[in-house]
Amino acid sequence: MKTYDTLNPVKRRILCCIFPVLVFCAPVYAQTGTDGRGGAAAAQRLYNEAQVFIADEDWYRAAETLLEAVKQNPAHAESALALSNCYYELGEYDQALSWVRKARALSRKSTDAANLEAFILIALGRLNAAAPVIEGVLKQEPYNREALFAAAELDIAGGRAGDAVRRYRDAARLYPQDRRLLVSLALVLGSLGDFNGSREFIEKAQIAHPADYRVFYYAAYLKAKNGELAAAAADAERALYLRPDFPAARGLLAQIRYRSGSFDNALKLADAAIAEDRSNTESWYLRGMALDRLGRGAEARRSFETALGLNANDEWARAALEENLLREVDLESPERSKAAARHFERAREYKRRVLYDDAIFEYRRGLRLYPYAEERFDYADLLLKQGFRRQYLDEMLFIQNESGKANRAVNDAVETYTALLKTSLAARYPVDASEIKPHWNIAVFTLKGQSSFYHVDSGYIAAAYIKDIIVHNRAFRTPDLPLRQASFSDAFRAARENKADYFLILGVNESERDLSLIGELYVARTGSKAADFKTFRAGADRLRGAGRSIVRDIAAALPFRGALLRREAGQGVIDRGKLDELAADAVFNIVKAGKVEIKNEGVGVNYLPADVVGTFTVKEIDEEISAGTLQRVGFFDLITPGDEIFVKPEEEKPPASGNEKKPNGKTPEPEQPSVQDPELRTLLRALR
């Protein structure tokens, strides 16, 4: 869903192409002013005309008129500043920065130009450059309202929302009736979970500005965020009554109807938005989601495909389409093959650039959609390049036995690698595939109706996407439970009753260009918080990057865990190996089976020192298993197959430097910068 002042990518590209041309070939509105002052008078007249368009938020016509104004008089500072503001409202921040700097050069003492430059720099993520600009204005005018807003937005962009609240509260004492200030406070408090404080300020804004459609729009957003859907719908309808041609309010109302379970009404609103603008990809996405919930899966897929036809990089539409295909469509369907093709194309590109991890991810995603694709050969070849001969053989066996694409090359590969692996560790210690099991059972959920500002039910789509990623991690399994849960208590009950170790609740915040993914991990036995995982991504592939990051972070946080499969005298075999990046000579505790308990809160396990029956030292590593020496603890030898393997406590301490490795051989992921709230920043930016 769009704010009232943002554009879809197609229009933005057209805008970028047309505006530079207009500088040279726009029609001449006036060569000479009627008062005889030539270009200066013409520029002023055009500037005045543009103000009417700006008041109507018609940024295209305003920009066109202002471009002609600066053509008539390049030294007209007011036109340059207004033109910069138009580009800012259209989301063309680089162009806005160019024009605001021209305006500042023409009018060096203009605090309006300085404030706009600060806002633009914040939007571009250049926070260090914005800070001195704001400081300069506040030094000159300590109570400059725009500078105070810019300073608060800078705090939020830097992850200091609490500082922004204090700054807004101080400003509210100076400007108690200011619409923008009241709404900003309500939005920031809402983002921090203070819904009582948020309600207080948005209601003050509604009382002070009863005819302002924007106030009711933001009130609807905040109430929807707090789950007050009936009240939110009433405020959205009030915003539309005050301004019927307000697409953002219609889009928000469609989301509210969807979240309320009124999928028919959501569909009608989406259709109305599409009738006005067929290039509105968010409306096509919402239409597809509503159709899917109405049980009209084939129509839903066509809507998602239309959205992708308008914007092939819309990850949400693609993820929603693929989730529908995986759930509803037969494995052999051409629809699945078509959807998988893009992943295979990207995999080949990553492989060409020697980005093997990314290539493997794309191959796996494609094969998940269409297991019988010819590209399984390429995937197997990539596994072989990385030294995973047994996995390569498994892929060849699948092709030989399941896909119906066996040929002489496949048969020869199976014969060759079966022979080569006869001397491997796995051949010397035969282990049935059923014996190698994931050791962490993690349920994945989202709370019903969790939506971002742009994509309805985004929590569900993100949960489905992450669940598919988890499938490929050997350490995890996930129970087949409904992803949408009505409440935390329902998620807790479902995870506990299905014997999960932990459950993950996912939430999404996003803007047009940024994504913040929040995962809250809870102990399934107690419902207590285990850990928070947050990741922020901007630009292309942000859902893909954020989803993979969340799974990596969870894997890194959970203790290394394995099981003793075989024992022969002082030698043992465990179910962890090269695929788990196990390190040679690593030493693990052996704990009696059934004596390990997950901590009541936080991440980790508890067991008594008396339950440690020995140690295991890694000596030989294969892909899925490892062999090593056993050393008993105490007088009696109690080590038994089935006992569990854990890192010795002294080795669980954080590494002293970022370059050290964990005992399982993994290098810790670099620390990410603080996670911002892109949704909040988009809403505050729209308030200007």
C-alpha positions as CSV (number, residue, x, y, z in Angstrom):
1,M,0.0,0.0,0.0
2,K,1.3,3.5,-0.9
3,T,1.3,6.7,1.1
4,Y,-0.5,9.5,-0.6
5,D,2.8,10.9,-1.9
6,T,4.7,7.9,-3.2
7,L,4.8,6.4,-6.7
8,N,5.2,3.0,-8.2
9,P,8.5,2.2,-9.9
10,V,7.1,2.5,-13.4
11,K,6.0,6.1,-12.9
12,R,9.2,6.9,-11.2
13,R,11.2,5.7,-14.1
14,I,9.1,7.7,-16.5
15,L,9.5,10.7,-14.3
16,C,13.3,10.3,-14.3
17,C,13.3,10.1,-18.2
18,I,10.9,13.0,-18.8
19,F,12.1,15.7,-16.3
20,P,15.7,16.2,-17.7
21,V,14.1,16.6,-21.2
22,L,11.7,19.2,-19.9
23,V,14.6,21.4,-18.9
24,F,15.5,21.8,-22.6
25,C,12.2,21.3,-24.5
26,A,9.3,22.2,-22.2
27,P,6.9,24.6,-23.9
28,V,7.7,28.2,-23.2
29,Y,5.0,29.6,-21.0
30,A,6.1,33.2,-21.3
31,Q,9.2,34.8,-22.8
32,T,8.5,38.1,-21.3
33,G,6.4,39.1,-18.2
34,T,3.5,41.3,-18.7
35,D,5.1,43.9,-16.5
36,G,8.1,44.1,-18.8
37,R,10.7,42.6,-16.4
38,G,11.4,39.7,-18.6
39,G,12.6,36.3,-17.2
40,A,12.5,37.3,-13.6
41,A,8.8,38.2,-13.8
42,A,8.0,35.1,-15.8
43,A,9.8,33.0,-13.2
44,Q,7.9,34.5,-10.3
45,R,4.6,34.0,-12.2
46,L,5.4,30.4,-12.9
47,Y,6.4,29.9,-9.3
48,N,3.1,31.3,-8.1
49,E,1.3,28.9,-10.5
50,A,3.3,26.0,-9.1
51,Q,2.2,26.8,-5.6
52,V,-1.4,25.9,-6.6
53,F,-0.3,22.5,-7.8
54,I,1.8,22.0,-4.7
55,A,-1.2,22.8,-2.5
56,D,-3.1,20.0,-4.5
57,E,-0.1,17.7,-4.1
58,D,0.1,17.5,-7.9
59,W,3.9,17.0,-7.8
60,Y,4.2,16.3,-11.6
61,R,2.6,19.5,-12.8
62,A,4.3,21.5,-10.0
63,A,7.7,20.2,-11.1
64,E,7.0,20.8,-14.7
65,T,6.0,24.4,-14.0
66,L,9.0,25.0,-11.7
67,L,11.4,23.6,-14.3
68,E,10.2,26.2,-16.7
69,A,10.5,28.9,-14.0
70,V,14.2,28.1,-13.4
71,K,14.7,28.0,-17.1
72,Q,13.3,31.6,-17.3
73,N,15.4,32.7,-14.3
74,P,18.2,30.3,-13.1
75,A,18.8,32.6,-10.1
76,H,15.2,32.2,-8.7
77,A,16.0,30.6,-5.4
78,E,12.4,30.0,-4.4
79,S,11.7,27.9,-7.5
80,A,14.9,25.8,-7.0
81,L,13.8,25.1,-3.4
82,A,10.2,24.3,-4.4
83,L,11.5,22.0,-7.2
84,S,13.7,20.2,-4.7
85,N,10.7,19.7,-2.5
86,C,8.7,18.2,-5.4
87,Y,11.5,15.7,-6.1
88,Y,11.6,14.9,-2.4
89,E,7.9,14.2,-2.3
90,L,8.3,12.0,-5.4
91,G,11.1,10.0,-3.7
92,E,13.8,11.1,-6.1
93,Y,16.2,12.1,-3.4
94,D,19.4,12.4,-5.5
95,Q,17.7,14.9,-7.7
96,A,16.2,16.7,-4.7
97,L,19.6,17.1,-3.2
98,S,21.0,18.6,-6.4
99,W,18.3,21.3,-6.5
100,V,18.3,22.1,-2.7
101,R,22.0,22.8,-2.9
102,K,21.4,25.1,-5.8
103,A,18.8,26.8,-3.7
104,R,21.2,27.1,-0.8
105,A,23.9,28.6,-3.0
106,L,21.4,31.2,-4.2
107,S,20.1,32.0,-0.7
108,R,22.8,31.1,1.8
109,K,20.8,32.2,4.9
110,S,17.7,30.2,4.1
111,T,16.9,27.9,7.0
112,D,14.1,26.4,4.9
113,A,16.6,25.2,2.3
114,A,18.9,23.9,5.1
115,N,16.1,22.0,6.7
116,L,15.1,20.4,3.4
117,E,18.7,19.4,2.7
118,A,18.8,17.7,6.1
119,F,15.6,15.7,5.4
120,I,16.9,14.7,2.0
121,L,20.2,13.5,3.5
122,I,18.4,11.5,6.1
123,A,16.2,9.9,3.4
124,L,19.5,9.0,1.5
125,G,20.9,7.4,4.7
126,R,23.7,10.0,5.0
127,L,23.1,10.6,8.6
128,N,26.6,12.0,9.4
129,A,26.2,14.6,6.7
130,A,22.7,15.6,8.0
131,A,23.7,16.2,11.6
132,P,25.9,19.3,11.1
133,V,23.2,20.9,8.8
134,I,20.6,20.5,11.6
135,E,23.0,21.7,14.2
136,G,23.7,24.8,12.1
137,V,20.0,25.7,11.9
138,L,19.3,25.1,15.6
139,K,22.4,27.2,16.5
140,Q,20.9,30.0,14.5
141,E,17.2,29.4,15.5
142,P,17.0,27.1,18.6
143,Y,13.2,26.7,18.2
144,N,13.0,26.3,14.5
145,R,10.2,23.9,14.1
146,E,11.4,22.1,10.9
147,A,14.9,21.7,12.4
148,L,13.4,20.1,15.5
149,F,11.5,17.7,13.2
150,A,14.6,16.9,11.3
151,A,16.6,16.3,14.5
152,A,13.9,13.9,15.7
153,E,13.9,12.1,12.4
154,L,17.7,11.8,12.6
155,D,17.3,10.2,16.0
156,I,14.9,7.7,14.6
157,A,17.1,6.9,11.6
158,G,19.9,6.3,14.0
159,G,17.9,3.9,16.1
160,R,17.3,6.3,19.0
161,A,13.5,6.5,19.0
162,G,13.4,7.3,22.7
163,D,15.5,10.4,22.1
164,A,13.1,11.4,19.4
165,V,10.1,11.1,21.8
166,R,11.8,13.4,24.2
167,R,12.5,15.9,21.5
168,Y,8.9,15.8,20.2
169,R,7.6,16.2,23.8
170,D,9.7,19.3,24.3
171,A,8.5,20.7,21.0
172,A,4.9,19.9,21.9
173,R,5.2,22.3,24.8
174,L,6.0,25.1,22.3
175,Y,3.5,24.1,19.6
176,P,0.7,22.2,21.4
177,Q,-1.8,22.3,18.5
178,D,0.7,21.4,15.7
179,R,-0.9,18.6,13.6
180,R,2.4,17.2,12.4
181,L,3.9,17.2,15.9
182,L,0.9,15.5,17.5
183,V,0.8,12.8,14.7
184,S,4.6,12.3,14.8
185,L,4.5,11.7,18.6
186,A,1.6,9.2,18.1
187,L,3.5,7.3,15.4
188,V,6.7,7.0,17.3
189,L,5.0,6.0,20.5
190,G,3.0,3.4,18.6
191,S,6.2,2.0,17.1
192,L,7.6,1.6,20.6
193,G,4.5,-0.3,21.7
194,D,3.1,2.5,23.9
195,F,-0.4,2.4,22.4
196,N,-2.0,4.4,25.3
197,G,0.4,7.3,24.7
198,S,-0.1,6.9,21.0
199,R,-3.9,7.1,21.4
200,E,-3.6,10.2,23.6
201,F,-1.8,12.2,21.0
202,I,-3.7,11.0,17.9
203,E,-7.0,11.9,19.6
204,K,-5.6,15.3,20.4
205,A,-4.8,15.7,16.8
206,Q,-8.3,14.6,15.8
207,I,-9.9,17.1,18.2
208,A,-7.6,20.0,17.0
209,H,-8.0,19.2,13.3
210,P,-11.4,17.6,12.7
211,A,-11.4,18.4,9.0
212,D,-7.9,17.1,8.2
213,Y,-8.1,13.9,6.2
214,R,-4.5,13.0,7.0
215,V,-5.1,13.0,10.7
216,F,-7.8,10.4,10.4
217,Y,-5.7,8.4,8.0
218,Y,-2.9,8.1,10.5
219,A,-5.4,7.4,13.3
220,A,-6.7,4.5,11.2
221,Y,-3.2,3.2,10.7
222,L,-2.4,3.4,14.5
223,K,-5.6,1.7,15.5
224,A,-5.1,-1.0,12.9
225,K,-1.6,-1.5,14.3
226,N,-3.0,-2.0,17.7
227,G,-5.7,-4.5,16.4
228,E,-8.6,-2.1,16.9
229,L,-9.9,-2.9,13.4
230,A,-13.5,-1.6,13.7
231,A,-12.3,1.8,14.9
232,A,-9.6,1.8,12.3
233,A,-12.1,1.2,9.5
234,A,-14.2,4.1,10.8
235,D,-11.3,6.5,10.7
236,A,-10.2,5.3,7.3
237,E,-13.7,5.9,6.0
238,R,-13.7,9.3,7.6
239,A,-10.5,10.2,5.8
240,L,-12.1,9.1,2.5
241,Y,-15.2,11.2,3.2
242,L,-13.0,14.2,3.7
243,R,-10.9,13.4,0.6
244,P,-12.5,10.8,-1.7
245,D,-9.5,10.8,-4.1
246,F,-7.1,9.6,-1.4
247,P,-5.7,6.3,-2.6
248,A,-3.6,5.6,0.5
249,A,-6.7,5.7,2.7
250,R,-8.5,3.3,0.3
251,G,-5.5,1.0,0.4
252,L,-5.4,1.1,4.2
253,L,-9.1,0.4,4.4
254,A,-8.7,-2.6,2.1
255,Q,-6.0,-3.9,4.4
256,I,-8.2,-3.4,7.4
257,R,-11.1,-5.3,5.7
258,Y,-8.7,-8.1,4.8
259,R,-7.4,-8.3,8.4
260,S,-11.0,-8.3,9.7
261,G,-11.8,-11.4,7.5
262,S,-13.9,-9.4,5.1
263,F,-12.1,-10.7,2.0
264,D,-14.9,-9.8,-0.4
265,N,-14.8,-6.2,0.6
266,A,-11.0,-6.1,0.4
267,L,-11.2,-7.6,-3.1
268,K,-13.7,-4.9,-4.2
269,L,-11.4,-2.1,-2.9
270,A,-8.4,-3.7,-4.6
271,D,-10.3,-3.9,-7.9
272,A,-11.3,-0.2,-7.5
273,A,-7.7,0.8,-7.0
274,I,-6.6,-1.3,-10.0
275,A,-9.3,0.3,-12.2
276,E,-7.8,3.7,-11.4
277,D,-4.2,2.6,-11.9
278,R,-3.4,-0.8,-13.4
279,S,0.3,-0.5,-12.6
280,N,-0.4,-0.5,-8.9
281,T,1.5,-3.6,-7.9
282,E,0.5,-3.4,-4.2
283,S,-3.2,-3.6,-5.2
284,W,-2.6,-6.6,-7.5
285,Y,-0.8,-8.3,-4.5
286,L,-3.6,-7.5,-2.2
287,R,-6.1,-8.8,-4.7
288,G,-4.2,-12.0,-5.0
289,M,-4.1,-12.5,-1.2
290,A,-7.9,-11.8,-0.9
291,L,-8.6,-14.3,-3.7
292,D,-6.4,-16.9,-2.0
293,R,-8.2,-16.5,1.3
294,L,-11.5,-16.9,-0.6
295,G,-10.3,-20.2,-2.0
296,R,-9.9,-19.0,-5.5
297,G,-6.3,-20.1,-5.9
298,A,-6.0,-20.0,-9.6
299,E,-7.3,-16.4,-9.8
300,A,-4.9,-15.5,-7.0
301,R,-2.0,-16.8,-8.9
302,R,-2.9,-14.8,-12.0
303,S,-3.0,-11.7,-9.8
304,F,0.4,-12.4,-8.4
305,E,1.7,-13.0,-11.9
306,T,0.3,-9.7,-13.1
307,A,2.1,-7.9,-10.2
308,L,5.3,-9.7,-11.3
309,G,4.7,-8.7,-14.9
310,L,4.6,-5.1,-13.7
311,N,7.6,-5.4,-11.4
312,A,9.6,-8.6,-11.7
313,N,11.5,-7.7,-8.6
314,D,8.5,-7.7,-6.3
315,E,9.7,-10.3,-3.8
316,W,6.4,-10.4,-1.9
317,A,4.3,-11.1,-4.9
318,R,6.8,-13.8,-6.0
319,A,6.9,-15.4,-2.5
320,A,3.1,-15.3,-2.3
321,L,2.8,-17.0,-5.7
322,E,5.3,-19.7,-4.8
323,E,3.6,-20.3,-1.4
324,N,0.4,-20.9,-3.2
325,L,2.0,-23.2,-5.8
326,L,3.7,-25.3,-3.1
327,R,0.4,-25.6,-1.2
328,E,-2.1,-26.1,-4.0
329,V,-0.5,-27.2,-7.3
330,D,0.7,-30.7,-8.3
331,L,4.5,-31.3,-8.5
332,E,4.4,-31.9,-12.3
333,S,2.5,-28.7,-13.1
334,P,3.9,-26.4,-15.8
335,E,3.0,-23.5,-13.4
336,R,5.6,-24.9,-11.0
337,S,8.2,-25.3,-13.7
338,K,7.6,-21.7,-14.9
339,A,8.0,-20.3,-11.3
340,A,11.2,-22.3,-10.8
341,A,12.8,-21.1,-14.0
342,R,13.7,-17.7,-12.6
343,H,15.5,-19.3,-9.6
344,F,17.5,-21.5,-11.9
345,E,18.4,-18.5,-14.1
346,R,19.7,-16.6,-11.0
347,A,21.5,-19.7,-9.8
348,R,23.4,-19.9,-13.0
349,E,24.4,-16.3,-12.7
350,Y,25.6,-16.7,-9.2
351,K,27.5,-19.8,-10.2
352,R,29.2,-17.9,-13.0
353,R,30.3,-15.3,-10.5
354,V,31.6,-18.1,-8.2
355,L,29.0,-17.1,-5.5
356,Y,28.3,-20.7,-4.7
357,D,26.3,-20.3,-1.5
358,D,23.9,-18.0,-3.3
359,A,23.7,-20.3,-6.2
360,I,22.9,-23.3,-4.0
361,F,20.1,-21.3,-2.3
362,E,18.5,-20.5,-5.7
363,Y,18.9,-24.1,-6.9
364,R,17.3,-25.4,-3.8
365,R,14.4,-22.9,-4.0
366,G,13.8,-23.8,-7.7
367,L,14.0,-27.6,-7.0
368,R,11.6,-27.1,-4.1
369,L,9.1,-25.8,-6.6
370,Y,9.9,-28.2,-9.4
371,P,11.9,-31.3,-8.2
372,Y,12.1,-32.9,-11.7
373,A,13.9,-30.0,-13.4
374,E,16.9,-30.6,-15.6
375,E,18.8,-28.1,-13.4
376,R,19.2,-30.8,-10.7
377,F,22.2,-31.9,-12.8
378,D,23.7,-28.4,-12.3
379,Y,22.9,-28.4,-8.6
380,A,24.6,-31.8,-8.2
381,D,27.6,-30.5,-10.1
382,L,27.9,-27.6,-7.8
383,L,27.8,-29.8,-4.7
384,L,30.6,-31.9,-6.2
385,K,32.6,-28.8,-6.8
386,Q,32.3,-28.0,-3.1
387,G,33.5,-31.5,-2.2
388,F,30.2,-33.0,-1.1
389,R,30.5,-36.3,-3.0
390,R,27.9,-38.2,-1.0
391,Q,25.3,-35.4,-1.6
392,Y,26.3,-35.5,-5.3
393,L,25.6,-39.2,-5.3
394,D,22.2,-38.7,-3.6
395,E,21.2,-36.3,-6.3
396,M,22.3,-38.7,-9.1
397,L,20.3,-41.5,-7.4
398,F,17.2,-39.2,-7.3
399,I,17.6,-38.5,-11.0
400,Q,18.1,-42.2,-11.7
401,N,15.2,-43.5,-9.6
402,E,12.7,-40.6,-9.3
403,S,12.9,-38.1,-12.0
404,G,12.7,-40.3,-15.1
405,K,15.7,-38.5,-16.6
406,A,18.3,-41.2,-16.1
407,N,20.9,-41.7,-18.9
408,R,24.2,-43.3,-19.4
409,A,26.1,-40.3,-17.8
410,V,23.9,-40.6,-14.7
411,N,24.3,-44.3,-14.4
412,D,28.1,-44.0,-14.8
413,A,28.1,-41.3,-12.1
414,V,26.2,-43.5,-9.7
415,E,28.5,-46.4,-10.4
416,T,31.7,-44.3,-10.1
417,Y,30.8,-42.5,-6.9
418,T,29.3,-45.6,-5.2
419,A,32.7,-47.2,-5.8
420,L,34.7,-44.2,-4.6
421,L,32.7,-43.9,-1.4
422,K,33.2,-47.5,-0.4
423,T,36.3,-46.4,1.5
424,S,34.7,-43.4,3.1
425,L,33.9,-43.0,6.8
426,A,30.2,-43.5,6.1
427,A,31.0,-46.9,4.3
428,R,33.1,-48.1,7.3
429,Y,30.4,-47.1,9.7
430,P,27.1,-47.7,7.9
431,V,24.4,-45.4,9.2
432,D,20.8,-45.4,8.1
433,A,19.5,-42.1,6.9
434,S,16.7,-42.3,9.5
435,E,19.3,-42.2,12.3
436,I,20.5,-38.8,11.3
437,K,17.9,-36.4,12.7
438,P,17.6,-32.7,13.3
439,H,18.1,-32.0,17.0
440,W,16.1,-28.7,17.3
441,N,12.3,-28.6,16.7
442,I,11.3,-25.1,15.9
443,A,7.7,-24.1,15.1
444,V,7.3,-21.0,12.9
445,F,4.3,-18.7,13.3
446,T,3.0,-15.2,12.7
447,L,0.2,-13.6,14.6
448,K,-3.0,-13.4,12.5
449,G,-3.3,-10.3,10.4
450,Q,0.3,-9.1,10.9
451,S,0.8,-6.7,8.1
452,S,3.4,-4.2,7.0
453,F,2.5,-0.8,5.5
454,Y,2.9,-2.0,2.0
455,H,2.0,-5.7,1.9
456,V,-1.0,-7.2,3.6
457,D,-0.4,-10.4,5.6
458,S,3.3,-10.0,5.2
459,G,4.0,-11.9,8.4
460,Y,2.4,-15.0,6.9
461,I,4.4,-14.7,3.7
462,A,7.6,-14.2,5.6
463,A,6.9,-17.1,7.9
464,A,6.2,-19.4,4.9
465,Y,9.5,-18.2,3.3
466,I,11.6,-18.8,6.4
467,K,10.0,-22.1,7.1
468,D,11.2,-23.2,3.6
469,I,14.7,-22.0,4.4
470,I,14.7,-23.9,7.7
471,V,14.0,-27.1,5.9
472,H,17.5,-27.1,4.4
473,N,19.3,-26.7,7.7
474,R,20.3,-30.1,9.1
475,A,20.0,-28.9,12.7
476,F,16.3,-28.0,12.4
477,R,13.0,-29.5,11.8
478,T,9.7,-27.7,12.0
479,P,6.3,-29.2,12.7
480,D,3.6,-28.8,10.1
481,L,1.3,-26.4,12.0
482,P,-0.8,-23.4,10.7
483,L,1.5,-20.4,10.2
484,R,-1.2,-17.9,11.2
485,Q,-2.1,-18.0,14.9
486,A,-4.8,-15.8,16.4
487,S,-2.7,-14.8,19.4
488,F,0.5,-15.5,21.3
489,S,-1.4,-18.0,23.6
490,D,-2.6,-20.0,20.6
491,A,1.0,-20.1,19.2
492,F,2.3,-21.2,22.6
493,R,-0.3,-23.9,22.9
494,A,0.3,-25.3,19.4
495,A,4.1,-25.4,19.9
496,R,3.9,-27.0,23.3
497,E,1.3,-29.6,22.4
498,N,3.4,-30.6,19.3
499,K,6.6,-31.1,21.4
500,A,8.5,-28.2,19.8
501,D,11.6,-27.0,21.5
502,Y,11.1,-23.3,20.5
503,F,8.6,-21.3,18.5
504,L,9.4,-18.3,16.4
505,I,6.9,-15.5,15.9
506,L,7.7,-13.3,12.9
507,G,6.8,-9.7,12.2
508,V,7.6,-7.3,9.3
509,N,8.1,-3.6,8.9
510,E,8.9,-2.2,5.5
511,S,9.0,0.9,3.4
512,E,9.1,1.1,-0.4
513,R,12.9,0.3,-0.4
514,D,13.7,-1.1,3.1
515,L,12.7,-4.1,5.1
516,S,13.0,-4.9,8.8
517,L,12.3,-8.5,9.8
518,I,11.7,-9.3,13.5
519,G,11.8,-12.8,14.9
520,E,10.9,-13.4,18.5
521,L,12.0,-16.9,19.7
522,Y,10.2,-18.4,22.7
523,V,10.7,-21.6,24.7
524,A,7.8,-23.9,23.8
525,R,7.8,-25.6,27.2
526,T,7.3,-22.4,29.2
527,G,6.3,-19.6,26.7
528,S,9.2,-17.5,28.1
529,K,11.3,-15.3,25.7
530,A,14.4,-17.0,24.5
531,A,15.9,-14.4,22.1
532,D,15.1,-11.6,19.7
533,F,16.4,-11.7,16.1
534,K,16.2,-8.6,14.0
535,T,17.6,-7.9,10.6
536,F,17.5,-4.9,8.3
537,R,17.9,-5.0,4.5
538,A,17.6,-2.3,1.8
539,G,17.5,-2.5,-2.0
540,A,17.0,-5.6,-4.1
541,D,16.4,-9.1,-2.6
542,R,15.7,-7.8,0.8
543,L,13.2,-10.5,1.8
544,R,15.7,-13.2,0.6
545,G,18.6,-11.6,2.5
546,A,16.6,-10.9,5.7
547,G,15.1,-14.4,5.7
548,R,18.5,-16.1,5.3
549,S,20.0,-13.9,7.9
550,I,17.3,-14.7,10.5
551,V,17.8,-18.5,10.0
552,R,21.6,-18.1,10.2
553,D,21.3,-16.1,13.4
554,I,19.1,-18.7,15.1
555,A,21.5,-21.5,14.0
556,A,24.4,-19.5,15.5
557,A,22.5,-18.8,18.8
558,L,21.4,-22.4,19.5
559,P,24.0,-24.7,21.1
560,F,25.8,-27.3,18.9
561,R,24.0,-30.5,19.5
562,G,24.5,-34.0,18.2
563,A,24.1,-37.7,19.1
564,L,26.4,-40.7,19.4
565,L,25.4,-43.2,16.8
566,R,28.0,-46.0,17.1
567,R,30.6,-47.2,19.6
568,E,33.4,-49.6,19.1
569,A,35.6,-49.8,22.2
570,G,37.3,-46.4,22.5
571,Q,36.0,-45.1,19.2
572,G,32.7,-43.5,18.4
573,V,30.7,-42.0,15.6
574,I,28.4,-38.9,15.9
575,D,25.8,-37.6,13.5
576,R,27.5,-34.3,12.7
577,G,30.2,-33.7,10.0
578,K,31.5,-31.5,7.2
579,L,28.0,-30.2,6.4
580,D,27.9,-28.8,10.0
581,E,31.4,-27.3,9.5
582,L,32.7,-29.4,12.3
583,A,36.3,-28.7,13.3
584,A,39.0,-31.4,13.7
585,D,40.2,-32.0,17.3
586,A,37.1,-30.3,18.8
587,V,36.2,-31.8,22.2
588,F,32.5,-32.4,23.2
589,N,30.7,-33.6,26.3
590,I,28.7,-36.8,26.1
591,V,25.5,-36.5,28.2
592,K,23.2,-39.3,29.1
593,A,20.2,-39.6,26.8
594,G,17.1,-38.0,28.2
595,K,18.9,-35.9,30.8
596,V,19.1,-32.7,28.8
597,E,16.4,-30.0,29.4
598,I,16.0,-26.8,27.5
599,K,16.4,-23.7,29.7
600,N,13.2,-22.2,31.0
601,E,14.0,-18.9,29.4
602,G,16.8,-17.7,27.1
603,V,18.7,-20.0,24.7
604,G,20.5,-23.0,25.9
605,V,20.2,-26.3,27.8
606,N,20.6,-27.6,31.3
607,Y,22.1,-30.8,32.5
608,L,23.8,-31.9,35.7
609,P,27.5,-32.5,35.8
610,A,26.7,-36.0,37.1
611,D,25.0,-36.7,33.7
612,V,28.2,-36.1,31.8
613,V,29.5,-39.6,31.1
614,G,32.4,-38.9,28.9
615,T,34.0,-36.8,26.1
616,F,34.3,-37.1,22.4
617,T,37.3,-35.8,20.4
618,V,36.8,-35.4,16.7
619,K,39.5,-37.2,14.6
620,E,37.9,-37.9,11.2
621,I,35.2,-35.9,9.4
622,D,32.8,-37.1,6.7
623,E,29.9,-35.1,5.2
624,E,27.2,-36.2,7.6
625,I,29.1,-38.1,10.3
626,S,32.4,-37.9,12.2
627,A,34.5,-40.4,14.1
628,G,36.6,-39.8,17.1
629,T,37.9,-41.1,20.4
630,L,35.8,-41.6,23.5
631,Q,37.0,-40.9,27.0
632,R,34.9,-41.9,30.0
633,V,34.3,-39.7,33.0
634,G,34.5,-41.5,36.4
635,F,35.2,-45.1,37.3
636,F,32.5,-46.8,35.3
637,D,32.2,-46.6,31.5
638,L,28.6,-45.5,30.9
639,I,28.9,-44.2,27.3
640,T,26.0,-45.6,25.2
641,P,24.9,-45.0,21.6
642,G,22.0,-42.5,21.8
643,D,23.8,-40.2,24.3
644,E,23.8,-36.6,23.3
645,I,26.8,-34.5,22.3
646,F,27.3,-30.9,23.4
647,V,30.1,-28.4,23.4
648,K,32.0,-28.4,26.6
649,P,31.0,-25.4,28.8
650,E,34.4,-23.7,28.8
651,E,34.3,-23.7,25.0
652,E,30.9,-22.0,24.9
653,K,32.4,-18.7,26.0
654,P,32.3,-15.9,23.3
655,P,35.5,-15.8,21.2
656,A,38.1,-13.2,22.2
657,S,38.3,-11.8,18.7
658,G,36.0,-11.6,15.6
659,N,38.4,-13.9,13.7
660,E,38.1,-16.9,16.1
661,K,35.9,-19.9,15.3
662,K,33.4,-21.7,17.3
663,P,34.1,-25.3,18.3
664,N,32.0,-26.6,15.4
665,G,34.2,-24.7,13.0
666,K,31.8,-21.8,12.2
667,T,33.1,-18.2,12.1
668,P,30.5,-16.0,13.8
669,E,28.5,-13.7,11.6
670,P,29.6,-10.1,11.7
671,E,27.5,-7.9,14.0
672,Q,24.8,-6.0,12.1
673,P,24.1,-2.4,12.5
674,S,21.1,-1.4,14.7
675,V,17.8,-2.3,13.1
676,Q,15.7,0.7,12.0
677,D,12.0,0.9,11.5
678,P,11.6,1.7,7.8
679,E,7.8,1.8,8.1
680,L,7.9,4.5,10.8
681,R,10.4,6.5,8.7
682,T,8.2,6.3,5.7
683,L,5.2,7.6,7.6
684,L,7.1,10.4,9.2
685,R,8.5,11.4,5.9
686,A,5.0,11.6,4.4
687,L,3.9,13.9,7.1
688,R,6.0,16.8,5.7
